[in-house]
Amino acid sequence: MIECYRPSSDITPHFIGHNIENFDLRFIYQRAIVLGVKPPAFLPLNSKSYNNMYIFDTMTEWAGKRNYVSLNEICLSLGIQPKGDEIDGSKVWDFVRDGKLKQVADYCADDVEKVRAIYKRITFQDVA
């Protein structure tokens, strides 16, 4: 990340994801501690989206600070094609271990597209 991003006063990174504040960013934070790797200063680690305008968590935005809603539930509510059932987050390591990296990559790419579509709907970017 450090090699791909050069901080500047003109560009502030925004982190958008589903359950990003309670899973993704927390996982990166904890792995950095375990591995003894100092994460880049621009990562909003050990933070909460409601305190940081650079985190947009679709789960928090849809369900509120203390509630949970799955990515599929939001997709269904917004008329976005839900995810398939061959793989989910709990199966990713099994797929990696079994050498099914293409399926994992496709699953992750599909998640990114779904979160992007949800983000655009929630922020009214796709409204005329």
C-alpha positions as CSV (number, residue, x, y, z in Angstrom):
1,M,0.0,0.0,0.0
2,I,2.8,2.4,0.8
3,E,4.3,1.9,-2.7
4,C,1.0,2.5,-4.4
5,Y,-0.2,5.5,-2.4
6,R,1.7,8.8,-2.0
7,P,0.0,11.1,0.5
8,S,-0.9,14.5,-0.7
9,S,-3.0,17.3,0.4
10,D,-5.1,16.8,-2.7
11,I,-5.9,13.1,-2.3
12,T,-7.3,11.6,0.9
13,P,-7.8,7.9,0.8
14,H,-11.3,6.7,1.5
15,F,-12.0,3.2,2.8
16,I,-15.3,1.7,1.7
17,G,-16.5,-1.8,2.6
18,H,-19.1,-4.0,4.3
19,N,-18.3,-4.5,8.0
20,I,-14.9,-2.9,7.3
21,E,-14.6,-1.2,10.7
22,N,-15.4,-4.3,12.7
23,F,-13.6,-6.9,10.5
24,D,-11.3,-5.8,7.7
25,L,-9.6,-2.9,9.4
26,R,-9.5,-4.7,12.8
27,F,-8.0,-7.7,11.1
28,I,-5.3,-5.6,9.5
29,Y,-4.6,-3.9,12.8
30,Q,-4.3,-7.1,14.7
31,R,-2.1,-8.8,12.0
32,A,0.2,-5.8,12.1
33,I,0.6,-6.2,15.8
34,V,1.1,-10.0,15.6
35,L,3.6,-9.7,12.8
36,G,5.4,-6.7,14.2
37,V,4.8,-4.7,11.0
38,K,4.0,-1.0,11.4
39,P,1.0,-0.2,9.1
40,P,1.0,2.9,7.0
41,A,-0.1,6.0,8.9
42,F,-2.9,6.7,6.4
43,L,-4.8,3.5,7.4
44,P,-7.6,4.4,9.8
45,L,-6.8,1.6,12.3
46,N,-8.5,1.2,15.7
47,S,-11.0,3.7,14.6
48,K,-14.8,3.8,14.1
49,S,-16.5,5.1,11.0
50,Y,-18.6,7.6,13.0
51,N,-15.4,9.2,14.2
52,N,-13.6,9.1,10.8
53,M,-15.1,10.6,7.7
54,Y,-12.7,8.5,5.5
55,I,-14.4,5.1,6.4
56,F,-17.7,4.3,4.9
57,D,-19.1,1.0,6.2
58,T,-22.1,-0.1,4.3
59,M,-23.3,-2.4,7.1
60,T,-23.1,0.5,9.7
61,E,-24.8,2.9,7.3
62,W,-27.6,0.5,6.6
63,A,-28.2,-1.1,9.9
64,G,-26.9,1.4,12.4
65,K,-23.9,1.3,14.8
66,R,-24.9,-1.7,16.9
67,N,-26.9,-3.8,14.4
68,Y,-25.9,-6.4,11.8
69,V,-27.1,-6.9,8.3
70,S,-25.5,-9.2,5.7
71,L,-24.3,-8.0,2.4
72,N,-26.9,-10.3,0.7
73,E,-29.7,-8.7,2.7
74,I,-28.8,-5.3,1.5
75,C,-28.4,-6.6,-2.0
76,L,-31.9,-8.1,-1.9
77,S,-33.4,-4.9,-0.4
78,L,-31.9,-2.8,-3.2
79,G,-32.6,-5.2,-6.1
80,I,-28.9,-6.1,-6.5
81,Q,-28.1,-9.7,-7.5
82,P,-27.3,-11.6,-4.2
83,K,-24.1,-13.7,-3.8
84,G,-24.1,-17.3,-4.7
85,D,-23.8,-20.0,-2.1
86,E,-20.7,-22.0,-3.3
87,I,-18.3,-19.9,-1.2
88,D,-18.6,-17.4,1.7
89,G,-16.1,-15.8,4.0
90,S,-16.1,-18.8,6.3
91,K,-14.9,-21.1,3.4
92,V,-12.2,-18.8,2.0
93,W,-9.3,-20.5,3.8
94,D,-10.6,-24.0,2.8
95,F,-10.7,-22.9,-0.9
96,V,-7.2,-21.4,-0.7
97,R,-5.8,-24.5,1.0
98,D,-7.4,-26.6,-1.8
99,G,-5.8,-24.5,-4.4
100,K,-9.0,-22.9,-5.6
101,L,-7.5,-19.4,-5.9
102,K,-9.5,-18.4,-8.9
103,Q,-12.8,-19.0,-7.1
104,V,-11.5,-17.0,-4.1
105,A,-10.5,-14.1,-6.4
106,D,-13.8,-14.2,-8.2
107,Y,-15.7,-14.2,-4.8
108,C,-13.7,-11.2,-3.6
109,A,-14.1,-9.3,-6.8
110,D,-17.9,-9.9,-6.7
111,D,-18.0,-8.6,-3.1
112,V,-16.2,-5.4,-4.3
113,E,-18.7,-4.9,-7.1
114,K,-21.7,-5.5,-4.7
115,V,-20.3,-3.1,-2.1
116,R,-19.6,-0.5,-4.8
117,A,-23.2,-0.8,-6.1
118,I,-24.5,-0.5,-2.5
119,Y,-22.3,2.5,-1.8
120,K,-23.5,4.3,-4.9
121,R,-27.2,3.6,-3.9
122,I,-26.7,4.7,-0.3
123,T,-24.9,7.9,-1.4
124,F,-27.4,8.6,-4.2
125,Q,-24.8,8.5,-6.9
126,D,-27.0,6.5,-9.2
127,V,-30.0,8.8,-8.9
128,A,-30.8,11.1,-11.8
